[in-house]
């Protein structure tokens, strides 16, 4: 083998090595390690890109402009054997590890208490997951509207219905669905041009809850004329 061919071989080999190293660097920079909330909260993965799945802790969220912060806890196989003081499986016991998450790409309309959140990002030195990708999952729930009141029927009761638990059925008025944390989460349209019903709700919503969806909403009307919901289901 002559010297010119050797030099070419060395150059080609060097280029191949550089390309391989570059590919490995990109792959290592974009892949994430799947860990539990407990593992992520332990501090062992600070500075590491991870993917963590957990349930949103009730009322742990805060919204500042376009930035959403909240906490999650494990609700998977590793927590399946845990029960709360009443023995309710899958509850949210106070002693379960939690992980704070910050996400600055806006808040989806489906986000809310107890939604399953798949969070991908890097855990900083303070143990906070700085999330760059957030996927939320909330299974669709259906409920029969039998024995529910229409929006018009609710208003017809006047003050006598305030703070009384009832079920309401109606259509979600187009353009009124908002992210959690707003004063009104959505509005149920009144029948035949009647008075609409603003609804307050802090829970998660399925992707099927959208403009025009027929809903069955459980809760109570408050003194300010808003329906404070404890449960929202699609009318089945």
C-alpha positions as CSV (number, residue, x, y, z in Angstrom):
1,X,0.0,0.0,0.0
2,X,1.5,3.4,-1.1
3,X,1.7,6.4,1.2
4,X,-1.0,8.3,-0.6
5,X,-3.5,5.5,-0.2
6,X,-2.5,5.2,3.5
7,X,-3.2,8.9,4.0
8,X,-6.5,8.6,2.3
9,X,-7.4,5.6,4.5
10,X,-6.5,7.5,7.6
11,X,-8.5,10.5,6.6
12,X,-11.6,8.4,5.7
13,X,-11.3,6.5,9.0
14,X,-11.1,9.8,10.9
15,X,-14.1,11.1,9.2
16,X,-16.1,8.0,9.9
17,X,-15.1,8.1,13.6
18,X,-16.2,11.8,13.8
19,X,-19.5,11.0,12.2
20,X,-20.2,8.1,14.6
21,X,-19.3,10.2,17.6
22,X,-21.6,13.0,16.4
23,X,-24.5,10.6,15.9
24,X,-23.9,9.1,19.4
25,X,-23.9,12.6,20.8
26,X,-27.1,13.5,19.1
27,X,-28.8,10.2,20.2
28,X,-27.6,10.6,23.8
29,X,-28.8,14.2,23.8
30,X,-32.3,13.3,22.6
31,X,-33.1,10.1,24.3
32,X,-34.6,10.0,27.7
33,X,-34.5,7.5,30.5
34,X,-37.9,6.3,31.8
35,X,-38.1,6.5,35.6
36,X,-40.8,6.5,38.2
37,X,-41.7,9.6,40.2
38,X,-40.1,8.1,43.3
39,X,-36.8,7.6,41.3
40,X,-36.9,11.0,39.8
41,X,-37.6,12.7,43.2
42,X,-34.7,10.8,44.8
43,X,-32.0,13.2,43.4
44,X,-30.2,10.3,41.6
45,X,-31.3,11.7,38.2
46,X,-30.6,15.4,38.6
47,X,-29.1,16.7,35.4
48,X,-30.5,13.7,33.4
49,X,-33.1,13.8,30.7
50,X,-35.9,11.6,31.9
51,X,-39.5,10.6,31.1
52,X,-41.8,10.4,34.1
53,X,-45.4,9.4,34.2
54,X,-47.6,10.4,37.1
55,X,-51.0,11.7,38.3
56,X,-51.3,15.4,38.9
57,X,-51.7,16.2,42.6
58,X,-55.0,17.9,43.4
59,X,-54.7,21.7,43.3
60,X,-50.9,21.6,43.0
61,X,-50.9,23.5,39.8
62,X,-50.1,27.2,39.3
63,X,-50.2,29.2,36.0
64,X,-48.0,32.2,35.4
65,X,-48.5,33.6,32.0
66,X,-47.6,30.7,29.7
67,X,-45.8,28.7,32.4
68,X,-47.5,25.8,34.1
69,X,-46.1,24.3,37.3
70,X,-47.6,21.3,39.1
71,X,-46.7,18.2,41.0
72,X,-47.1,14.5,40.1
73,X,-47.1,11.3,42.1
74,X,-46.8,7.6,41.1
75,X,-50.0,5.8,40.3
76,X,-48.7,2.8,38.4
77,X,-47.7,-0.8,39.2
78,X,-45.2,0.3,41.8
79,X,-48.0,2.0,43.8
80,X,-50.8,-0.5,43.1
81,X,-50.3,-2.1,46.4
82,X,-50.6,1.1,48.3
83,X,-53.8,2.2,50.0
84,X,-54.9,5.2,51.9
85,X,-56.2,5.2,55.5
86,X,-59.7,4.1,54.2
87,X,-58.1,1.3,52.2
88,X,-59.0,2.9,48.8
89,X,-56.7,1.6,46.2
90,X,-55.2,4.2,43.9
91,X,-55.8,7.1,46.3
92,X,-53.4,10.0,46.9
93,X,-51.8,9.3,50.3
94,X,-49.9,12.1,51.8
95,X,-46.7,10.1,52.2
96,X,-46.3,9.2,48.5
97,X,-43.2,10.9,46.8
98,X,-44.0,13.8,44.6
99,X,-42.1,15.5,41.8
100,X,-42.5,19.2,40.8
101,X,-42.7,19.9,37.1
102,X,-42.4,23.2,35.2
103,X,-43.7,23.5,31.6
104,X,-43.6,26.8,29.7
105,X,-45.4,25.8,26.5
106,X,-49.0,26.6,27.5
107,X,-51.8,24.8,29.2
108,X,-54.1,22.4,27.3
109,X,-57.8,22.4,28.0
110,X,-57.6,18.8,29.1
111,X,-55.2,19.4,32.0
112,X,-56.6,19.2,35.5
113,X,-56.5,17.4,38.9
114,X,-55.7,13.7,38.6
115,X,-54.9,13.7,34.9
116,X,-52.2,11.3,33.9
117,X,-49.2,13.4,32.8
118,X,-46.3,12.0,30.7
119,X,-43.5,14.5,31.3
120,X,-40.2,14.6,29.4
121,X,-37.3,16.9,30.3
122,X,-34.2,17.4,32.5
123,X,-34.3,17.4,36.3
124,X,-32.4,20.5,37.5
125,X,-30.3,20.9,40.6
126,X,-33.3,21.8,42.7
127,X,-35.0,18.5,41.9
128,X,-37.5,20.1,39.5
129,X,-38.3,18.5,36.2
130,X,-38.0,21.2,33.5
131,X,-40.4,19.7,31.0
132,X,-40.0,20.2,27.3
133,X,-42.7,17.7,26.2
134,X,-46.0,17.2,28.1
135,X,-48.7,14.7,27.1
136,X,-51.8,14.3,29.2
137,X,-54.2,11.4,29.2
138,X,-57.8,11.3,30.6
139,X,-60.0,8.4,29.6
140,X,-63.4,9.3,28.2
141,X,-66.3,8.8,30.7
142,X,-69.9,8.4,29.7
143,X,-73.0,8.8,31.8
144,X,-76.7,8.4,31.2
145,X,-78.6,11.7,31.4
146,X,-81.7,10.1,33.1
147,X,-82.9,12.2,36.0
148,X,-80.6,15.1,35.1
149,X,-81.9,18.6,34.8
150,X,-81.6,20.7,31.7
151,X,-80.0,24.1,32.0
152,X,-83.3,25.8,31.7
153,X,-84.9,23.6,34.4
154,X,-82.0,24.4,36.7
155,X,-82.6,28.2,36.4
156,X,-86.3,27.7,36.8
157,X,-85.8,26.7,40.5
158,X,-84.3,30.0,41.4
159,X,-82.5,30.4,44.7
160,X,-84.0,27.2,46.1
161,X,-81.5,25.2,44.1
162,X,-78.4,27.0,45.3
163,X,-75.8,24.6,46.9
164,X,-78.0,21.6,46.2
165,X,-76.2,18.7,44.5
166,X,-77.7,18.0,41.1
167,X,-76.9,16.6,37.7
168,X,-77.2,18.9,34.6
169,X,-77.1,17.8,31.0
170,X,-76.4,20.2,28.1
171,X,-74.2,21.1,25.2
172,X,-70.8,22.7,25.6
173,X,-71.1,26.2,24.0
174,X,-68.7,26.7,21.2
175,X,-65.6,28.8,22.0
176,X,-66.0,28.7,25.8
177,X,-63.7,25.8,26.8
178,X,-60.7,27.1,28.7
179,X,-57.7,25.7,30.5
180,X,-57.9,24.8,34.2
181,X,-57.4,27.8,36.5
182,X,-59.9,30.1,34.7
183,X,-62.9,31.4,36.5
184,X,-65.2,29.5,34.1
185,X,-63.9,26.2,32.6
186,X,-66.7,26.1,30.1
187,X,-70.3,27.1,29.5
188,X,-73.3,24.9,29.0
189,X,-75.7,26.4,26.4
190,X,-79.3,27.2,27.5
191,X,-82.1,25.6,25.6
192,X,-84.1,27.6,23.0
193,X,-82.0,30.7,23.6
194,X,-82.4,30.6,27.3
195,X,-79.8,31.6,29.9
196,X,-76.4,29.8,29.7
197,X,-74.7,28.2,32.6
198,X,-71.0,28.9,33.4
199,X,-69.3,25.9,34.9
200,X,-66.3,25.9,37.3
201,X,-64.2,22.7,37.2
202,X,-60.7,21.8,38.3
203,X,-60.5,18.2,37.1
204,X,-59.1,16.6,34.0
205,X,-61.1,16.4,30.7
206,X,-60.9,13.9,27.9
207,X,-60.1,15.0,24.4
208,X,-63.7,14.3,23.4
209,X,-64.9,17.2,25.5
210,X,-65.0,19.9,22.9
211,X,-67.3,22.4,21.3
212,X,-70.8,21.1,21.0
213,X,-70.2,18.0,23.1
214,X,-73.2,16.7,25.0
215,X,-72.2,16.5,28.7
216,X,-73.6,15.3,32.0
217,X,-72.2,17.5,34.8
218,X,-72.5,16.8,38.5
219,X,-72.2,19.6,41.1
220,X,-74.1,22.5,42.6
221,X,-75.0,26.0,41.7
222,X,-73.4,28.6,43.9
223,X,-74.7,32.0,45.0
224,X,-72.7,33.8,42.2
225,X,-74.6,31.9,39.5
226,X,-71.8,29.5,38.6
227,X,-72.2,25.7,38.6
228,X,-69.3,24.2,40.6
229,X,-68.7,20.8,39.1
230,X,-67.3,17.7,40.9
231,X,-67.6,15.5,37.8
232,X,-67.9,15.9,34.1
233,X,-68.9,13.0,31.7
234,X,-70.0,12.7,28.1
235,X,-73.6,11.9,27.7
236,X,-73.9,8.2,26.8
